[in-house]
Amino acid sequence: MVQVYIVFFKIFIFLLLGFALNKSKIINSTGERALSDILLKAVLPFMIINSSQHTYSTDAVNGMIACAAIAVGYYAVSLIVLRLSLKKVNILEDEKRIMITCTVFANTGFVGFPLMEALYGSYGLLLAAVFNLCYNLFFYTYAVYLFSKKPRFALLDMFKSSVSVASIIAIVMFIIPWRMPGFIADTFKLIGDMTVPMSMMVMGSMLASVNIKKLLTDKKAYVVSALRLIVLPALVMGAVLLISNWVTIAPETKSVVVLMCALPCGSMNVIFAENYDVAPHFSARTVSLSMVFMLVTIMFWAWAVKAVF
């Protein structure tokens, strides 16, 4: 447990640095976008591919299969339940769509990858890559359908993402199994090691730009944050414990699955909300509020999975 607190101490320092750099005008919104692009299109793919160098074992493959099965179940059930639950709620239709996508689709890439790598090493990152592929499968089909307000499935768009491509490559390389020469793996690791500090600094800078007063007045954003950060991970933890009565799942796999469901709302929700003009301001507030609360809730869930699993 001490190791968990050490990891979060490092993350807090990186967040604080990003916050300070924004307040001192060293990083602005243009700088955030540039750093985010570098992170997602260049640095993170190296980190993901390098996770394939984890020692091959049947247990590891079984863990990846279990992770994929639980992730698919999570997305399918949560989307159906939320869609039905909000059907008769008296709010704007666009806001209903945002509540569904922001509640279900978390920041599995930008926050999830570096966090799982920091807590569980290369295998934790590999499991995160599997979970993220399931995220992409549902996001580029059902979520795009909700945003576009018509049956337009864009499954092939997931292959335009360097993170998705890197995830597929990493899984294939791990299963083959093929291992890179040491000097190449070391180079990939050196580049990938920039992921955690860079991603947390960008997040810290984003939080510095948030108008706290506006966030505190949006009740629906509170509801989404509570569902995203507390209710859903609790339900997933309960489901995983129930499944464990019949199927053996390694503690590390169970922990990664729960933590991937305990992340803040994904930034892709804001991007697609703006592109399709589906309550973009509500989406931005909701994502920002969940990021603020995540600083507290993720520490609780990191402790909880250690204690329960």
SETI-995224 format. One record per residue (C-alpha): residue in three letters; x, y, z; residue number from 1. Coordinates in nm, 4 decimals. Example, Ala and Ser with C-alpha at 12.3 -4.5 7.8 and 13.67 -1.06 7.14 Angstrom:
<pts>
{"ALA",{1.2300,-0.4500,0.7800},1}
{"SER",{1.3670,-0.1060,0.7140},2}
</pts>
This chain:
<pts>
{"MET",{0.0000,0.0000,0.0000},1}
{"VAL",{0.2935,0.2326,0.0637},2}
{"GLN",{0.3873,0.1936,-0.3043},3}
{"VAL",{0.0428,0.3219,-0.4061},4}
{"TYR",{0.0862,0.6368,-0.1988},5}
{"ILE",{0.4324,0.6924,-0.3475},6}
{"VAL",{0.2863,0.6674,-0.6989},7}
{"PHE",{0.0112,0.9161,-0.6184},8}
{"PHE",{0.2591,1.1514,-0.4546},9}
{"LYS",{0.4547,1.1587,-0.7818},10}
{"ILE",{0.1346,1.2110,-0.9798},11}
{"PHE",{0.0332,1.4965,-0.7484},12}
{"ILE",{0.3690,1.6690,-0.8008},13}
{"PHE",{0.3315,1.6430,-1.1801},14}
{"LEU",{-0.0234,1.7805,-1.1573},15}
{"LEU",{0.0965,2.0656,-0.9377},16}
{"LEU",{0.3745,2.1455,-1.1848},17}
{"GLY",{0.1273,2.1600,-1.4745},18}
{"PHE",{-0.1037,2.3802,-1.2676},19}
{"ALA",{0.1838,2.6179,-1.1844},20}
{"LEU",{0.3044,2.6303,-1.5458},21}
{"ASN",{-0.0451,2.7308,-1.6602},22}
{"LYS",{-0.0829,2.9984,-1.3935},23}
{"SER",{0.2578,3.1392,-1.4809},24}
{"LYS",{0.1529,3.1556,-1.8505},25}
{"ILE",{0.4263,2.9132,-1.9605},26}
{"ILE",{0.1575,2.6693,-2.0847},27}
{"ASN",{-0.1633,2.7962,-2.2451},28}
{"SER",{-0.4473,2.6216,-2.4293},29}
{"THR",{-0.2382,2.6027,-2.7469},30}
{"GLY",{0.0474,2.4433,-2.5536},31}
{"GLU",{-0.1939,2.1943,-2.3939},32}
{"ARG",{-0.3216,2.0824,-2.7342},33}
{"ALA",{0.0332,2.0478,-2.8683},34}
{"LEU",{0.1470,1.8432,-2.5674},35}
{"SER",{-0.1676,1.6281,-2.5863},36}
{"ASP",{-0.1028,1.5550,-2.9537},37}
{"ILE",{0.2600,1.4633,-2.8839},38}
{"LEU",{0.1495,1.2411,-2.5977},39}
{"LEU",{-0.1290,1.0570,-2.7802},40}
{"LYS",{0.0312,1.0334,-3.1249},41}
{"ALA",{0.3969,0.9807,-3.0376},42}
{"VAL",{0.4866,0.9063,-2.6750},43}
{"LEU",{0.1979,0.6852,-2.5561},44}
{"PRO",{0.2155,0.4401,-2.8518},45}
{"PHE",{0.5793,0.3623,-2.7634},46}
{"MET",{0.4781,0.2996,-2.4037},47}
{"ILE",{0.1971,0.0650,-2.5094},48}
{"ILE",{0.4094,-0.1335,-2.7552},49}
{"ASN",{0.6821,-0.1712,-2.4941},50}
{"SER",{0.4273,-0.3338,-2.2598},51}
{"SER",{0.4339,-0.6343,-2.4960},52}
{"GLN",{0.7754,-0.7195,-2.3521},53}
{"HIS",{0.6100,-0.8506,-2.0369},54}
{"THR",{0.6957,-1.2151,-1.9680},55}
{"TYR",{0.4596,-1.4452,-2.1574},56}
{"SER",{0.2462,-1.6870,-1.9561},57}
{"THR",{-0.0869,-1.8663,-1.9896},58}
{"ASP",{-0.2111,-1.6842,-1.6784},59}
{"ALA",{-0.1326,-1.3489,-1.8412},60}
{"VAL",{-0.3281,-1.4421,-2.1556},61}
{"ASN",{-0.6202,-1.5627,-1.9433},62}
{"GLY",{-0.6106,-1.2302,-1.7597},63}
{"MET",{-0.6320,-1.0411,-2.0882},64}
{"ILE",{-0.9282,-1.2534,-2.1995},65}
{"ALA",{-1.1042,-1.1949,-1.8658},66}
{"CYS",{-1.0351,-0.8209,-1.8922},67}
{"ALA",{-1.1866,-0.8083,-2.2426},68}
{"ALA",{-1.4933,-1.0092,-2.1377},69}
{"ILE",{-1.5618,-0.7885,-1.8354},70}
{"ALA",{-1.5041,-0.4706,-2.0375},71}
{"VAL",{-1.7513,-0.5779,-2.3081},72}
{"GLY",{-2.0063,-0.6680,-2.0404},73}
{"TYR",{-1.9527,-0.3343,-1.8662},74}
{"TYR",{-2.0071,-0.1264,-2.1806},75}
{"ALA",{-2.3030,-0.3266,-2.3061},76}
{"VAL",{-2.4928,-0.3330,-1.9752},77}
{"SER",{-2.4170,0.0255,-1.8691},78}
{"LEU",{-2.5216,0.1708,-2.2060},79}
{"ILE",{-2.8491,-0.0212,-2.2085},80}
{"VAL",{-2.9355,0.0623,-1.8449},81}
{"LEU",{-2.8529,0.4325,-1.8786},82}
{"ARG",{-3.0408,0.4670,-2.2063},83}
{"LEU",{-3.3531,0.3132,-2.0520},84}
{"SER",{-3.3165,0.5007,-1.7210},85}
{"LEU",{-3.2946,0.8443,-1.8847},86}
{"LYS",{-3.5699,0.7810,-2.1377},87}
{"LYS",{-3.8441,0.9489,-1.9334},88}
{"VAL",{-3.6280,1.1989,-1.7430},89}
{"ASN",{-3.7384,1.5563,-1.8105},90}
{"ILE",{-3.4186,1.7114,-1.9478},91}
{"LEU",{-3.3047,1.8159,-2.2946},92}
{"GLU",{-3.2414,1.5273,-2.5344},93}
{"ASP",{-2.8893,1.6507,-2.6111},94}
{"GLU",{-2.8047,1.6572,-2.2416},95}
{"LYS",{-2.9360,1.3007,-2.2071},96}
{"ARG",{-2.6944,1.1897,-2.4770},97}
{"ILE",{-2.4038,1.3635,-2.3041},98}
{"MET",{-2.4992,1.2140,-1.9669},99}
{"ILE",{-2.4901,0.8662,-2.1220},100}
{"THR",{-2.1576,0.9049,-2.3019},101}
{"CYS",{-1.9804,1.0912,-2.0200},102}
{"THR",{-2.0999,0.8380,-1.7622},103}
{"VAL",{-2.0004,0.5302,-1.9609},104}
{"PHE",{-1.6891,0.6400,-2.1509},105}
{"ALA",{-1.4016,0.7327,-1.9220},106}
{"ASN",{-1.0576,0.8724,-1.9952},107}
{"THR",{-0.9063,0.5275,-2.0479},108}
{"GLY",{-0.6203,0.6476,-2.2648},109}
{"PHE",{-0.4935,0.9819,-2.1412},110}
{"VAL",{-0.5348,0.8970,-1.7710},111}
{"GLY",{-0.5866,0.5203,-1.7649},112}
{"PHE",{-0.2723,0.4085,-1.9477},113}
{"PRO",{-0.0170,0.6023,-1.7410},114}
{"LEU",{-0.1977,0.5232,-1.4163},115}
{"MET",{-0.2134,0.1473,-1.4789},116}
{"GLU",{0.1518,0.1449,-1.5841},117}
{"ALA",{0.2508,0.3370,-1.2734},118}
{"LEU",{0.0556,0.1056,-1.0419},119}
{"TYR",{0.0943,-0.2355,-1.2106},120}
{"GLY",{0.3839,-0.2069,-1.4539},121}
{"SER",{0.3917,-0.3430,-1.8079},122}
{"TYR",{0.1227,-0.6064,-1.7506},123}
{"GLY",{-0.1137,-0.3479,-1.6040},124}
{"LEU",{-0.0563,-0.1382,-1.9145},125}
{"LEU",{-0.1213,-0.4377,-2.1396},126}
{"LEU",{-0.4530,-0.5007,-1.9640},127}
{"ALA",{-0.5375,-0.1317,-2.0030},128}
{"ALA",{-0.4702,-0.1629,-2.3768},129}
{"VAL",{-0.7160,-0.4551,-2.3969},130}
{"PHE",{-0.9783,-0.2585,-2.2035},131}
{"ASN",{-0.9236,0.0458,-2.4249},132}
{"LEU",{-0.9843,-0.1564,-2.7419},133}
{"CYS",{-1.3255,-0.2510,-2.6030},134}
{"TYR",{-1.3820,0.1175,-2.5260},135}
{"ASN",{-1.3054,0.2063,-2.8887},136}
{"LEU",{-1.5354,-0.0682,-3.0173},137}
{"PHE",{-1.8353,0.0787,-2.8334},138}
{"PHE",{-1.7393,0.4456,-2.8633},139}
{"TYR",{-1.6975,0.4453,-3.2403},140}
{"THR",{-2.0271,0.2648,-3.2864},141}
{"TYR",{-2.2910,0.3485,-3.0268},142}
{"ALA",{-2.1420,0.6740,-2.8921},143}
{"VAL",{-2.0946,0.8139,-3.2438},144}
{"TYR",{-2.4548,0.7134,-3.3164},145}
{"LEU",{-2.5690,0.9166,-3.0119},146}
{"PHE",{-2.3619,1.2206,-3.1064},147}
{"SER",{-2.4619,1.2189,-3.4721},148}
{"LYS",{-2.8306,1.1506,-3.3895},149}
{"LYS",{-2.8514,0.9038,-3.6757},150}
{"PRO",{-2.7328,0.5466,-3.7419},151}
{"ARG",{-2.3797,0.6308,-3.8501},152}
{"PHE",{-2.1318,0.3731,-3.7276},153}
{"ALA",{-1.7649,0.4640,-3.7585},154}
{"LEU",{-1.5924,0.1484,-3.6380},155}
{"LEU",{-1.3076,0.1922,-3.8859},156}
{"ASP",{-1.2275,0.5287,-3.7251},157}
{"MET",{-1.0828,0.3455,-3.4264},158}
{"PHE",{-0.7993,0.2289,-3.6515},159}
{"LYS",{-0.7105,0.5909,-3.7277},160}
{"SER",{-0.6019,0.6297,-3.3659},161}
{"SER",{-0.2335,0.5628,-3.3037},162}
{"VAL",{-0.3237,0.4420,-2.9537},163}
{"SER",{-0.5614,0.1768,-3.0938},164}
{"VAL",{-0.3072,0.0615,-3.3515},165}
{"ALA",{-0.0335,0.0452,-3.0868},166}
{"SER",{-0.2670,-0.1549,-2.8594},167}
{"ILE",{-0.3338,-0.4112,-3.1310},168}
{"ILE",{0.0377,-0.4385,-3.2109},169}
{"ALA",{0.1239,-0.4827,-2.8428},170}
{"ILE",{-0.1321,-0.7597,-2.7917},171}
{"VAL",{-0.0186,-0.9454,-3.1049},172}
{"MET",{0.3492,-0.9114,-3.0101},173}
{"PHE",{0.2780,-1.0398,-2.6598},174}
{"ILE",{0.0788,-1.3433,-2.7756},175}
{"ILE",{0.3175,-1.4511,-3.0575},176}
{"PRO",{0.5348,-1.4158,-2.8374},177}
{"TRP",{0.8048,-1.2010,-2.9973},178}
{"ARG",{1.0422,-0.9884,-2.7973},179}
{"MET",{1.2362,-0.6899,-2.9249},180}
{"PRO",{1.6167,-0.6745,-2.8929},181}
{"GLY",{1.7232,-0.5153,-2.5666},182}
{"PHE",{1.8467,-0.1867,-2.7112},183}
{"ILE",{1.5187,-0.1328,-2.8997},184}
{"ALA",{1.3071,-0.2166,-2.5942},185}
{"ASP",{1.5180,0.0223,-2.3848},186}
{"THR",{1.4658,0.3000,-2.6403},187}
{"PHE",{1.0887,0.2404,-2.6466},188}
{"LYS",{1.0834,0.2446,-2.2666},189}
{"LEU",{1.2820,0.5682,-2.2537},190}
{"ILE",{1.0277,0.7397,-2.4780},191}
{"GLY",{0.7315,0.5797,-2.2999},192}
{"ASP",{0.8581,0.6914,-1.9588},193}
{"MET",{0.7604,1.0468,-2.0553},194}
{"THR",{0.3925,0.9484,-2.0548},195}
{"VAL",{0.3111,0.9799,-1.6842},196}
{"PRO",{0.4779,1.3172,-1.6171},197}
{"MET",{0.3595,1.4650,-1.9475},198}
{"SER",{-0.0024,1.3490,-1.9139},199}
{"MET",{-0.0332,1.4645,-1.5536},200}
{"MET",{0.1248,1.8024,-1.6331},201}
{"VAL",{-0.1263,1.8564,-1.9141},202}
{"MET",{-0.4104,1.7583,-1.6807},203}
{"GLY",{-0.2799,1.9976,-1.4137},204}
{"SER",{-0.2720,2.2756,-1.6718},205}
{"MET",{-0.6285,2.1950,-1.7800},206}
{"LEU",{-0.7502,2.2063,-1.4205},207}
{"ALA",{-0.5895,2.5491,-1.3780},208}
{"SER",{-0.8110,2.6787,-1.6611},209}
{"VAL",{-1.1368,2.5513,-1.5082},210}
{"ASN",{-1.3888,2.8089,-1.3870},211}
{"ILE",{-1.4746,2.6551,-1.0498},212}
{"LYS",{-1.7780,2.8783,-0.9898},213}
{"LYS",{-1.9516,2.7584,-1.3069},214}
{"LEU",{-1.8757,2.3952,-1.2259},215}
{"LEU",{-2.0337,2.4156,-0.8824},216}
{"THR",{-2.3728,2.5227,-1.0205},217}
{"ASP",{-2.4378,2.2364,-1.2631},218}
{"LYS",{-2.6358,1.9691,-1.0765},219}
{"LYS",{-2.6464,1.7296,-1.3715},220}
{"ALA",{-2.2659,1.7357,-1.3908},221}
{"TYR",{-2.2577,1.6287,-1.0242},222}
{"VAL",{-2.4873,1.3359,-1.1033},223}
{"VAL",{-2.2654,1.2206,-1.3893},224}
{"SER",{-1.9503,1.2552,-1.1771},225}
{"ALA",{-2.1064,1.0520,-0.8964},226}
{"LEU",{-2.2114,0.7776,-1.1377},227}
{"ARG",{-1.8771,0.7797,-1.3204},228}
{"LEU",{-1.6459,0.7930,-1.0177},229}
{"ILE",{-1.8397,0.6129,-0.7440},230}
{"VAL",{-2.1437,0.4131,-0.8550},231}
{"LEU",{-2.0093,0.2394,-1.1681},232}
{"PRO",{-1.6752,0.1269,-1.0191},233}
{"ALA",{-1.8622,0.0005,-0.7118},234}
{"LEU",{-2.1012,-0.2013,-0.9307},235}
{"VAL",{-1.8122,-0.3371,-1.1384},236}
{"MET",{-1.6260,-0.4373,-0.8223},237}
{"GLY",{-1.9356,-0.6194,-0.7001},238}
{"ALA",{-1.9792,-0.7931,-1.0351},239}
{"VAL",{-1.6127,-0.8970,-1.0422},240}
{"LEU",{-1.6391,-1.0413,-0.6906},241}
{"LEU",{-1.9494,-1.2339,-0.7977},242}
{"ILE",{-1.7826,-1.3674,-1.1133},243}
{"SER",{-1.4801,-1.4713,-0.9071},244}
{"ASN",{-1.6992,-1.7286,-0.7315},245}
{"TRP",{-1.7114,-1.9288,-1.0557},246}
{"VAL",{-1.4052,-1.8168,-1.2505},247}
{"THR",{-1.0546,-1.7657,-1.1191},248}
{"ILE",{-0.9321,-1.4133,-1.1986},249}
{"ALA",{-0.5953,-1.2803,-1.0843},250}
{"PRO",{-0.6099,-0.9915,-0.8327},251}
{"GLU",{-0.4098,-0.7699,-1.0682},252}
{"THR",{-0.6630,-0.8192,-1.3489},253}
{"LYS",{-0.9568,-0.7473,-1.1187},254}
{"SER",{-0.7863,-0.4344,-0.9876},255}
{"VAL",{-0.7119,-0.2954,-1.3340},256}
{"VAL",{-1.0697,-0.3548,-1.4516},257}
{"VAL",{-1.2183,-0.1698,-1.1531},258}
{"LEU",{-0.9720,0.1186,-1.1763},259}
{"MET",{-1.0336,0.1580,-1.5509},260}
{"CYS",{-1.4013,0.2029,-1.4605},261}
{"ALA",{-1.3148,0.4605,-1.1914},262}
{"LEU",{-1.1503,0.7165,-1.4217},263}
{"PRO",{-1.2919,1.0627,-1.5037},264}
{"CYS",{-1.5112,1.1294,-1.8065},265}
{"GLY",{-1.3192,1.0987,-2.1325},266}
{"SER",{-1.2074,1.4073,-2.3239},267}
{"MET",{-1.3360,1.2462,-2.6460},268}
{"ASN",{-1.6853,1.3288,-2.5202},269}
{"VAL",{-1.6063,1.6995,-2.5427},270}
{"ILE",{-1.4442,1.6693,-2.8860},271}
{"PHE",{-1.7426,1.4844,-3.0378},272}
{"ALA",{-1.9957,1.7056,-2.8566},273}
{"GLU",{-1.8335,2.0094,-3.0176},274}
{"ASN",{-1.8097,1.8456,-3.3607},275}
{"TYR",{-2.1796,1.7521,-3.3619},276}
{"ASP",{-2.2993,2.0485,-3.1502},277}
{"VAL",{-2.4532,1.8236,-2.8831},278}
{"ALA",{-2.4563,2.0308,-2.5607},279}
{"PRO",{-2.0806,2.1031,-2.5867},280}
{"HIS",{-2.0677,2.3368,-2.2847},281}
{"PHE",{-2.2465,2.0842,-2.0633},282}
{"SER",{-2.0044,1.8169,-2.1821},283}
{"ALA",{-1.7010,2.0356,-2.1041},284}
{"ARG",{-1.8305,2.1170,-1.7541},285}
{"THR",{-1.9055,1.7525,-1.6827},286}
{"VAL",{-1.5632,1.6310,-1.7934},287}
{"SER",{-1.3890,1.9071,-1.5956},288}
{"LEU",{-1.5871,1.8390,-1.2786},289}
{"SER",{-1.5115,1.4665,-1.2930},290}
{"MET",{-1.1410,1.5449,-1.3347},291}
{"VAL",{-1.1467,1.7553,-1.0181},292}
{"PHE",{-1.3255,1.4909,-0.8097},293}
{"MET",{-1.1094,1.2123,-0.9554},294}
{"LEU",{-0.8082,1.3474,-0.7661},295}
{"VAL",{-0.9767,1.2191,-0.4489},296}
{"THR",{-1.1857,0.9230,-0.5647},297}
{"ILE",{-0.9097,0.7444,-0.7585},298}
{"MET",{-0.6978,0.7279,-0.4432},299}
{"PHE",{-0.9894,0.5641,-0.2631},300}
{"TRP",{-1.0366,0.3044,-0.5382},301}
{"ALA",{-0.6628,0.2323,-0.5532},302}
{"TRP",{-0.6816,0.1572,-0.1804},303}
{"ALA",{-1.0082,-0.0391,-0.2158},304}
{"VAL",{-0.8818,-0.2804,-0.4824},305}
{"LYS",{-0.5718,-0.3512,-0.2740},306}
{"ALA",{-0.7875,-0.4193,0.0318},307}
{"VAL",{-1.0598,-0.6251,-0.1417},308}
{"PHE",{-0.8624,-0.8207,-0.4022},309}
</pts>
